[in-house]
Amino acid sequence: MTHISPHPNSSSPSSSPQRFPVVVVGAGPAGLTVGNILRAASVDCVVLETETRTSIQQRPRAGVVEEWAVRGLEERGLADNLVQRAERHTVCEFRFEGRGYRFPYTELTGRRHFVYPQPLLVTDLVREYADVRGGDIRFGVRDVRLHDTDSDRPSVSYLCPETGERRLLHCDFVAGCDGARGVTRAGLPPGRARQARHDYGIGWLALLAEAPPSSDCVLFGVHDNGFAGHMPRSPEMTRYYLQCPPGDDPEKWPHERVWSELRQRLAAADAPPLIEGRLLEKRVLDMHDYVVEPMRFGRLFLAGDAAHLTAPIAAKGMNLALHDAFLLGDALAAYVTKGEESGLDGYSEACLRRVWDYQEFSQWLSEVYHGTASGDPFRAGTTLARLRRLFTSPVAAAAFAEQYLGTAERF
């Protein structure tokens, strides 16, 4: 039986415990989507979040939403603002050997990408959950702990931010949606989880520029100096990435150096110059992936980054989180309201098929992005061969488009 016992100096629960069918830990896209699905099914739940509401609505994160994920949000009444405000992207462009090559993926698949920054989606989801559907969400909680998650009587406790008292919530299920460093992943029973990890040995300098996009689409710069990415976020803001050593110091990248490298790595004949602007954010991301298997441990279900992390190489992380949330929210609602167990029983396997497919694609795409800067002439040669094939073989183009958009019929 899993029991995470309290610290010696911590107080015991000081108020009468409450009971909910589901406790959701974490108010990111996964947790809020699960909560909204449960509220729509009239299932009581509570969402616990360590940050404030303002903080979660401002955290800079992903911005690319695949069309199947948008349709899933629409089906659950969660996409009104997204559909109205998101930009639609139908093409991307690779730049290598001094030229630009546009890849019109919508022509090949009929599908598109929606660009809608994660803070906007989180704002929509928390408003719908808390303000429209009357969901219980508790911000600023501290020292969240899981208890007895491998029994049929799990519970979650936390310190109340107003009183400092420990509160206890009894439940039937815990949805762990609190990210890579959250308590739910850290609280997995020893020896029960297989955690697979892959380190790419590279870093990306993530930049947010107060500058209009310099192109109408995403740009991927494949260059001997390293990868560069241009990702439109809004008419006034652009996300950029620059390959750098892992653990690099962002302060080593002043304004002039950043824009000089971006100009070199994204250069293409006849392309207009980049529109420069003030850098609002600079942080280094060390590229790595991990997968936790299975994603269920007794009455604890993991979703999103608590279960798997996909480096932002292929912009898959938020999409996988939403896929998990659709399956988990629907399965929990079906069990609580109808007693149907099949969705919960098959949850981990159904999620992991897509997770591993996306991980494989990210690994393949990483070699395309980074091979020419590896210092290895063989890797550089095979990288350029892959890129040329993408623009000369209809079969290769169709396969890339399917993986880029996540449109496979089955995983």
C-alpha positions in Angstrom: 0.0 0.0 0.0 1.4 3.3 -1.0 1.4 5.8 1.8 3.5 9.0 1.8 3.8 9.8 5.4 4.0 13.3 6.7 7.2 15.1 7.7 7.9 14.9 11.5 7.4 18.6 11.9 4.2 18.9 9.8 0.8 19.1 11.4 -1.9 16.5 10.9 -5.0 17.4 9.0 -6.8 20.0 11.1 -10.2 20.2 9.5 -12.8 17.6 8.6 -11.7 15.7 5.4 -13.7 16.3 2.3 -14.6 13.7 -0.3 -14.6 14.0 -4.1 -14.7 11.3 -6.8 -11.6 12.8 -8.4 -8.8 15.0 -7.2 -6.8 16.6 -10.0 -3.3 17.7 -9.2 -2.1 20.5 -11.5 -3.9 23.2 -13.4 -2.1 23.1 -16.8 -3.8 22.1 -20.1 -4.1 18.5 -19.0 -5.5 19.0 -15.5 -8.0 21.7 -16.6 -9.2 19.7 -19.5 -9.8 16.7 -17.3 -11.6 19.0 -14.8 -13.8 20.5 -17.5 -14.8 17.1 -18.8 -15.8 15.9 -15.3 -17.8 19.0 -14.6 -19.6 18.7 -17.9 -20.6 15.2 -16.8 -21.7 16.5 -13.4 -18.9 14.7 -11.6 -17.5 16.5 -8.6 -13.8 17.1 -8.5 -11.2 19.5 -7.1 -8.2 20.8 -8.9 -5.1 21.6 -6.8 -2.5 24.1 -8.1 0.6 25.4 -6.4 0.8 28.6 -8.4 -1.7 31.5 -8.5 -4.3 32.0 -11.1 -2.4 34.9 -12.6 0.8 32.9 -12.8 -0.6 29.9 -14.7 -2.3 32.3 -17.1 1.1 34.0 -17.9 3.6 31.1 -18.0 5.3 31.2 -21.5 4.9 27.8 -23.0 3.9 26.0 -26.3 1.7 27.5 -29.0 1.1 24.9 -31.7 -2.1 22.9 -31.5 -2.8 20.1 -33.9 -6.1 20.0 -35.7 -7.3 16.8 -34.1 -6.7 18.4 -30.7 -8.7 21.4 -31.6 -11.6 19.2 -32.7 -11.4 17.4 -29.4 -11.6 20.6 -27.5 -14.5 21.7 -29.7 -16.4 18.5 -29.0 -16.1 19.3 -25.3 -17.1 23.0 -25.6 -13.6 24.2 -24.8 -12.4 25.8 -28.1 -14.6 28.9 -28.8 -11.9 31.5 -28.3 -9.2 29.3 -29.8 -11.2 28.8 -33.1 -12.0 32.5 -33.2 -8.6 33.9 -32.5 -6.0 31.3 -33.5 -3.9 31.7 -36.6 -4.1 28.8 -39.1 -0.8 27.6 -40.6 -0.8 25.5 -43.7 2.8 25.5 -44.7 6.3 25.4 -43.1 9.6 26.2 -44.6 13.0 24.6 -44.3 16.1 26.8 -44.9 19.3 25.0 -45.8 22.3 25.6 -48.1 21.2 29.2 -48.5 17.8 28.5 -49.9 14.2 28.3 -48.6 12.0 25.3 -49.3 8.3 25.6 -48.5 6.5 22.5 -47.5 2.7 22.9 -48.1 1.4 20.2 -45.7 -2.3 21.2 -45.9 -2.2 20.5 -49.6 -1.0 17.0 -48.8 -3.3 16.2 -45.9 -6.2 18.7 -45.8 -5.1 19.4 -42.2 -3.5 22.5 -40.6 -1.9 23.7 -37.4 -3.5 26.2 -35.1 -1.2 28.7 -33.4 -2.7 29.7 -30.0 -0.2 30.3 -27.1 -0.7 28.0 -24.2 -1.3 30.9 -21.7 -4.4 31.8 -23.7 -5.6 28.3 -23.7 -5.0 27.9 -20.0 -6.9 31.2 -19.4 -9.9 29.8 -21.4 -9.8 26.5 -19.6 -9.6 27.9 -16.1 -12.4 30.4 -16.8 -14.6 27.7 -18.2 -13.9 25.3 -15.3 -14.1 27.8 -12.4 -16.3 30.6 -13.6 -18.7 28.9 -16.0 -19.0 25.3 -14.8 -18.5 26.1 -11.1 -15.5 23.8 -10.6 -13.6 23.8 -7.3 -10.0 24.9 -7.9 -7.6 25.8 -5.1 -4.6 28.0 -6.0 -1.4 28.5 -4.1 -1.6 25.2 -2.2 1.7 23.9 -0.7 3.3 20.6 0.2 0.8 18.4 -1.7 1.0 14.7 -0.7 -0.5 11.5 -2.0 -1.7 8.8 0.3 -2.7 5.2 -0.4 -3.0 5.5 -4.1 -2.7 1.7 -4.6 -5.7 1.1 -2.3 -9.4 1.7 -3.1 -9.4 4.7 -0.6 -6.7 7.1 -1.8 -6.4 10.6 -0.5 -4.5 13.8 -1.1 -3.5 16.4 1.5 -2.0 19.9 1.2 -1.2 23.0 3.2 -3.9 25.7 2.9 -2.2 28.9 1.8 -4.6 31.1 4.0 -4.3 29.2 7.3 -1.2 27.0 6.9 -3.3 24.1 8.1 -3.1 20.7 6.4 -6.3 19.7 4.6 -7.2 16.2 3.6 -9.2 15.2 0.5 -10.6 11.6 0.2 -11.3 10.5 -3.3 -11.7 7.5 -5.6 -9.1 8.6 -8.1 -6.1 11.0 -8.4 -5.3 12.5 -11.8 -1.6 13.5 -11.7 -1.3 16.5 -14.1 1.4 18.5 -12.3 4.2 18.3 -14.8 7.8 17.0 -14.8 8.7 18.1 -11.3 5.4 17.5 -9.6 4.6 15.4 -6.6 2.6 12.8 -8.5 5.5 11.7 -10.7 7.9 11.9 -7.7 5.5 9.8 -5.6 5.4 6.8 -7.9 5.9 3.5 -6.0 9.5 2.3 -6.1 10.2 -0.5 -8.6 6.7 -0.2 -10.2 7.5 2.3 -12.9 9.8 2.0 -15.9 11.2 5.4 -16.8 12.9 5.6 -20.2 15.0 8.7 -20.9 16.8 10.1 -23.9 19.3 13.0 -23.8 20.1 14.8 -27.1 23.3 16.4 -25.8 22.3 19.8 -27.1 20.5 22.9 -25.8 18.1 25.4 -27.3 18.2 29.1 -26.4 14.4 29.9 -26.2 13.7 33.5 -27.1 10.5 35.6 -27.2 10.9 38.7 -29.3 8.7 41.7 -29.2 8.7 41.7 -33.0 6.2 40.8 -35.8 6.9 37.5 -37.5 9.4 37.7 -40.3 7.5 35.1 -42.4 4.0 33.9 -42.7 5.0 30.5 -41.5 7.3 28.5 -39.2 10.9 28.5 -40.4 13.4 25.8 -39.7 17.0 26.9 -40.2 19.5 23.9 -40.8 22.9 25.4 -40.6 26.5 24.5 -39.8 26.4 26.9 -36.8 23.4 25.1 -35.4 19.6 24.9 -35.7 17.5 28.1 -35.7 13.7 28.2 -35.4 11.2 31.0 -36.1 7.7 30.4 -34.7 5.0 33.1 -35.1 3.0 33.6 -32.0 0.9 36.7 -32.7 1.0 39.7 -35.0 3.3 41.4 -32.5 5.3 38.5 -31.0 7.7 35.8 -32.4 9.2 32.8 -30.7 12.8 32.0 -31.8 15.1 29.1 -31.0 18.9 28.9 -31.3 20.8 25.7 -30.8 23.5 26.1 -28.2 25.5 24.0 -25.8 23.5 22.3 -23.1 23.6 24.2 -19.8 24.7 27.4 -21.6 24.3 30.7 -19.9 21.6 32.9 -21.5 23.7 36.0 -20.5 26.3 34.9 -23.0 23.7 35.8 -25.7 23.3 39.6 -25.8 21.0 41.2 -28.3 23.5 41.6 -31.1 24.8 38.1 -30.9 21.3 36.6 -30.9 20.2 38.5 -34.0 23.5 38.0 -35.8 23.1 34.2 -35.4 19.5 34.2 -36.3 20.3 36.1 -39.5 23.0 33.6 -40.5 21.1 30.5 -39.6 17.8 31.6 -41.2 19.4 33.1 -44.3 17.8 32.3 -47.7 18.1 33.8 -51.1 15.5 36.4 -51.8 14.1 36.1 -48.3 13.3 39.5 -46.6 15.5 40.4 -43.6 14.4 39.4 -40.2 12.3 41.9 -38.2 14.2 42.5 -35.1 12.8 43.5 -31.7 13.4 43.6 -28.0 14.0 40.1 -26.4 11.5 39.6 -23.6 12.7 36.1 -22.7 16.0 34.2 -22.9 16.3 30.7 -21.3 18.2 27.6 -22.2 16.4 24.3 -22.6 18.4 21.2 -22.4 16.9 18.8 -25.0 15.7 15.5 -23.5 12.7 13.2 -23.5 11.3 10.7 -21.0 8.4 8.3 -20.8 6.9 6.7 -17.7 5.3 3.3 -18.2 2.6 2.5 -17.3 0.7 5.7 -16.8 -1.6 4.1 -14.2 -0.6 3.0 -10.7 -3.6 1.8 -8.7 -5.9 4.8 -8.4 -3.3 7.2 -9.6 -3.4 8.2 -13.3 -0.6 10.3 -14.9 -1.2 12.7 -17.8 0.9 15.2 -19.7 4.4 16.0 -18.6 3.9 14.0 -15.4 3.9 10.9 -17.6 6.1 11.9 -20.5 8.2 14.8 -21.8 8.8 15.4 -25.4 11.5 18.0 -26.2 10.0 21.0 -28.2 11.7 19.7 -31.3 8.4 18.8 -33.0 6.0 20.9 -30.9 4.2 17.8 -29.6 4.1 18.3 -25.8 0.8 20.2 -25.4 -0.9 18.0 -28.0 0.1 14.9 -26.1 -1.1 16.4 -22.8 -4.5 17.1 -24.4 -4.7 13.6 -25.9 -4.1 12.2 -22.4 -6.7 14.5 -20.9 -9.4 13.6 -23.4 -8.9 9.9 -22.7 -8.6 10.2 -19.0 -11.5 12.7 -18.5 -13.8 10.6 -20.6 -12.8 7.4 -18.9 -13.2 8.8 -15.4 -16.6 10.3 -16.3 -17.8 7.0 -17.8 -16.7 5.1 -14.7 -18.2 7.5 -12.1 -21.5 8.0 -14.0 -22.0 4.6 -15.6 -19.6 2.2 -13.9 -17.8 1.5 -17.2 -14.3 0.4 -16.6 -12.9 -0.2 -20.1 -11.6 3.3 -20.6 -9.7 3.3 -17.4 -8.3 -0.2 -18.0 -7.1 0.8 -21.5 -5.9 4.3 -20.7 -2.2 3.7 -20.3 -1.9 1.6 -23.5 -4.0 4.0 -25.6 -1.9 7.0 -24.5 1.5 5.4 -24.9 0.9 4.4 -28.5 0.7 8.0 -29.5 3.4 9.0 -27.0 6.0 6.7 -28.5 5.1 7.6 -32.1 5.6 11.3 -31.3 8.9 10.5 -29.5 10.2 8.6 -32.5 9.3 11.5 -34.8 11.0 14.0 -32.6 14.1 11.9 -32.5 14.1 11.7 -36.4 13.5 15.4 -36.7 16.3 16.2 -34.3 18.7 14.6 -36.6 17.4 16.8 -39.5 17.7 19.9 -37.4 21.1 19.3 -35.8 23.0 16.9 -38.1 24.8 19.5 -40.1 26.2 21.2 -36.9 27.4 18.0 -35.4 30.9 18.2 -36.7 30.5 14.8 -38.3 30.7 14.9 -42.1 28.7 11.6 -42.3 25.8 12.9 -40.2 25.8 16.2 -42.2 25.6 14.3 -45.5 22.7 12.1 -44.4 20.9 15.1 -42.9 21.0 16.9 -46.3 19.9 13.6 -48.0 16.8 13.5 -45.8 16.0 17.1 -46.6 16.4 16.7 -50.3 14.3 13.5 -50.3 11.5 15.5 -48.5 11.3 17.8 -51.4 11.7 15.3 -54.3 9.7 12.3 -53.1 5.9 12.5 -52.8 6.0 9.4 -50.6 8.5 10.9 -48.2 6.6 14.2 -48.2 3.3 12.4 -47.3 4.9 10.4 -44.5 6.5 13.6 -43.0 3.2 15.5 -43.2 1.3 12.7 -41.4 3.8 12.7 -38.5 4.1 16.5 -38.4 0.4 16.9 -38.0 -0.4 13.7 -36.0 -2.9 12.5 -38.5 -2.2 8.8 -38.6 -5.4 6.7 -38.6 -4.0 4.4 -35.9 -1.1 4.5 -33.5 
